[in-house]
Amino acid sequence: MKRGAPWQLAAAVLLLSACGLGSPPTAAATSPNPTPSVATSPTAAPSPTPTELCTPTNRCLALVTLRGSDAVVVRDITDFNHPRTVGSLGTIGFPPYPSAPPRFISVSELSYVDGNRLVRTPLSGSPKATVAEAPGMAGFSWSPDGQTAAYLTQISRSKSELHLHNAGQDRVVASIPGLPEVFGCESQACADTWDFVFTYSPDGRFISWAQDVTDVVRVWDADGKDVTPAVASLPFMTVWSGTGFYFRDSNGVELYRDGVVSSFMTGVPWMFPDASPGGQQIVYEQRDAKGLAHVFVVDTHTTNVRELAAGRADPVFLSSRLIWYRGERLCAPGTCLGPSTYTDKTYIYDLQTGTEYESIITGVYDVWPHAA
């Protein structure tokens, strides 16, 4: 779910500290101090208060790592004042491609890449069953109904293949350019444009793949037919919300829906957008003139934008109400590769109360329910 450089993938974490998801805040919980707006942002305007979707019959779960451990655990955050660990994958290895983190198939099952195998398992982490096996697993996603696994295999530096696996049948439906054998990112400017997202749309009608190492963006229908939008410049920083495919290009943020591309936010260079499980909201990061990250939420129906905090990066929805992100600070001259760097703190922001708390979550890999 969370995209960017490998360290940014691990940055999508969850856990609320003062509300039972971590340790209490070091000071009284208050809204973040007002900060100057990023010059290129739309005028801030109120967004509707999100409705919390987490109930005993609609559990909210998160695949995360917690401070002091490398184990990937399943946290039940339905009652975010009393979260509990309900499963663990342990210290699983990750494939060399940043688009294949562990994911939920449903409220009761998980999936991840184990060597050359795509496996599924209950929340407990055991037993695990092999879904498909192929060398070079480069990314995977499950249809919303949990019946079809779409996955990418790296055949060579020049070729990847899209597979659809359903009811024991595996078929190759598309070929696309591959990834280089070795690639990396050593500057903030590079990391801010590095995008790896492979996912189904919330309604299951489409599959999208975006990576800008070799500048490949594709949208397929559920049968693997290419329906990629025709645009003048390469789309990147992509996210699905509702039936819309949102992406950034040279003009700002665009919306692709029903075969038509339209402008969504002109001139806004958003980074690492993430859609709400409740629908109608996207959280994203944007840098100011000094290079410091700010976190914003945009309402997809009205385009109203709300700034949540400055000095925060890599935001991700934990639920329709809660957003997790990392702390960030400006660097002293010559002390780091970019104008800013992560701090050692992470946070949870409550959209209903406008309150920020310190978090003990150090990485978020997926949440359930998925984006709506």
N, C-alpha and C positions, 0 to 999 in steps of 0.2 A: 503494500500500500504506500508506504512513504517512499519518496524517490530522492535522487541526488547521488552524491558520492557515497562510497561504502560507509563512511563515518556518519553521513546524514541519514542513511537507512536505519542505523542503530539509534538514531536520534528520535524516532517516533515512539515515545514511551508513554506509559500511563501510570497514574497513581496519584491520588489526592492526599496531601499530608494532613491538613488540619481537619478534614472531614473523614478521618479514619483510613485514608489511603496513604498515609505516611506519618511523619512526626509533626507536631503542632508548629505553626508558624513562629518565627522568632520575634515577631511583633504582632500587635493587634491587626486582624485582617481588615484591610481597607482596599479600596480601588487603587490601581496604580496611579502614580503622580501624573498629572497632565504633561504631555511632551509635544514638541512642535510637530505638526503634521508633515508627512513627506510631501515634497512640493508637487510631485506628479500624481498624487492620489486624488480621486474625486472628492467633492465636499462631503464631509462626514454627516450622516443623518441617522436617526434612530432606526433600528431594525426591530421586528417583532420579537417579543420575548419567546424563546424556544420552549416548546412543550416537552417535558421529560417523558421519554418513551419507555423507560425501564420500569417494569412491573414484575411481580412474581410469575406471571404467565408470559412475559416477554423479557427474558433475561438479557442483561447487558454484560458482555464478556470482553476481556482484553488479553491478548498475547503480549507479554512484556518481560523485560528483565528488571530486577530490583537492585537497588544499591547494595554492593557487597557480594554479588553473585553473578555468574555468567549463565545460570540456568534460565531457560525460557519457560515461563509459567503461565498458567491460565488463571486470571483473576476474575471472580464474579463481582461486578461493581453495580449490580442491580440496586442495592442499598449502598450508596457510595459513602455513607457514614460508617458502614460495617462491611467492608470488602473482605473477601476470603479467597484463598488459593484453592482451586478445585481440580487442578491437574498440572502436570509438568512434563515437558519434553526433555528435560535435563540440558546438558551442555552440548546440544546438537551442533554438528559441523554445518557450515554454510557453503553452498556451491560458489565457484569463482565469479558468478554473475550476480549483480545486485538486484535483479528483478525476480528473485525466487526466495523471498522470505517465507517462513511458515504462515499458513492462513487457515481461517475457519472455512469449513464446507457448510456447516450448519451450526445450530446451537449446541449440538452434541458431538460433532466430529471435527477433526483437524486434518491438515495435509501439509506435507513438506517434502523436500528433496533429500533423499538419503543415498549419497553416492550417485549412481546412475538410475536410481529408482524414484519414482513418484509414489509416495505412500499415503495412506489414510489411517487414522487411529481415533479412538474415542478420546475425550478430554483428558483422561488419566494418562495418556501416552502409551498405553499398551492394552491389547496386542495391536500390532500394525500389519496392514495388508498392502501388498504391492498393487498399484493401479496400472502403472506402465513402466517400462524399463527401456532406456535409450541413452547412448553416450551424449555428453554435452548438454544436459538439461539447462536451458538458459532462462526459463521463466515459465510460470504456470498460473492458471486461474480457473475457478470453478463457476459453472453457470449458477444463477441464483437458486434454481431448484435442486442443486447438488447432483444432477444426473450426468453432466458432461464436463470432462476435464479438458481444457485447452492448454497445450503446452508447446514451447519452442525448443528445438534441438539445434545445437551448433554443429553443422556438418563440416564446415571449413571456414576459413577466414572470409570467404566470399559468399557463403551460403548458410542460411538457417531455414528450418522448415517448421510450419505450423501444423500441429497434430490436433485432432479432435478424437477423444476417447469416450465412448458411450456404450453401455451394456456389453462390455467385453470386446467391442470392436474398435480398432484403432486405424485411423486413416489420415494420410497427409493431404492437406487441402490447399496449401500455398507455400511458395518459396520466396525468400527475401534475402537481401544482403546480410552477411554475418558480422560478427564482432571480431576485432583483432585479437590475437592470442594474448597480448599483453597491453594493458592500458591503465592509465592512472590520472590523478589530478593533484597537482601540487600548489595550487594557488586558489585564493578565494574567488577570483574572477572566473576561473574554470569551474569550480564547484557550484557557483551560482547559476550556471547554465547546463549542468550535467543532469540529464533527465532519463530515468529508466522506469517506465510504467507499462505493465502488461495486465490487462484486466477486462472483464466483462462489463457491459453497461448494466445499470441497476435492473432494467427490464429483461435482460438476457437476450436482447435482439442483436447485439453487436459485441465485437471483441476488438480491442485496440492495443497497439504496441507502439511505444515512442521511446527512441533512444537517440541521443545526438552525438555519440562517439563517431558513428559513421553516417549520421543524419538520416535516420530511417523512421518514418511515421506511417503507420497503416491502420485503417479501420476496415474490418471485415464484417459481413453479416454472420448470423449464427451458423451458416453452412460453409463459411470460408470464402464467400464472394467478396472481392475488393470493392469497397464503397468509400475509399479515402477521399476527403474533400479536396477539390482543386483550389489551391490558394497560391498567391504570388510568392510568399516566403515560407520557409520551413516552420510548421507548427511545433511547439514544444511546451513544456510545463502544462501537461494535459490533465484533465479531470472530467469525469462524468458526474452530472447531477441531474436527477430526473431523467428526461429523455434527451438532454442536451450534452454535447461534447464540447467542452470549453478548452481553449488553448491560447497560448501567447504567440504572437508573431511580431513583425516589425512595426505594426500599427497599434499594438496594445493587446487586449484580450478579445478573442472572437468566440462566437457561438455557432456550432454546426448542429442543425436539427432538421430532420425531414428532407435531407438533401440540399439544404440551403445554408450558406454561411452569412452571418450578420455580425455587426459590431456589438460588443458587450460593454467593454470599458476602454475607450480610446486613450492611448498613451500611457497605459498602466503596465509597467514591467513586473508583473507578479512572479513570485517564485514559490515552488512546492505547494500548490493548492491542494486542499483536501476537503471533500464534501461531507456534509452532515448526514448521519443516519436518519435524521428527521426530515431531510429534504430542505430545499429552498435556501440553504446557506453554504457558502464556501469560505474557508479560512485560508489565508495566504500570508506570505512574508514579502516585504519590500524594503529596500535599503534607502536611507536618506543620503544627503550630499556628502556626509562624512564617512559613509560606508557602514553605518550601524543599522541592524535589522529592526524593523517594526512589524507587529502582527496586526492584521486587519481581518474583519469578517464582512462579506458582501452578501446582500439579499439578492438572490437570482431573479426574483420577480420584479423588484423595484430598482435594482442596482444601487440602493442605499448602502453606504460603507460606514463601518464603525471601527475606529482604532482601539485596540485592546491594550497594547503596551509597547514601549520602546526597549531596546536591549534584549529582545527575545527573538528566537529563531526556530525553524523547523516545526511549525505548529501542526497539530493533528487532532481531529475530533476523537474523544474517548466515548462520548455519547452525544445526544442532541443538545445537552446542557453544558458539558464539560470539554475544555480544550487543554491539551498538554503542549508545552513547548520548553525549549532550552534557554538558559540565560546566555547573554552575549555581552561583551564589552569592547570598547575601542582599545587598540594596542598602542603601547608606547612605541615611538619610532624605533624600527630595527628589531623589535622583539618577536614578530610573527610574520607569516607570509602575506597576510591580508591586513586591511585597516582594522579588522575586528577579529575576535576569537571567542570561542565558547568559554563560559565560566564553569565552575564545578557544580552549579545548581540547576535544577529543573523545577518546573512550576505547573500548577493546574489553575485554569481560569474558569470561574463559574459565570456563565452568561446571564443567569437569572439574577444574581446578586451583584455582579460587577466586582467580585472579590477574587484576588489572586492568593494562592497558597503555595508554599514550597512542597515539592514532591520527592518521593524516594524512588520513583520509576526512572530507569536509565535508558530504556529503549522500548518503543512500541512497534510491533510488527503487524498486528491486525486487530480489528475490533469486530464485535458482533452486537447488533445487526450491522451489516455493511451499509455503505452510502445508499441513500434512497433518491 
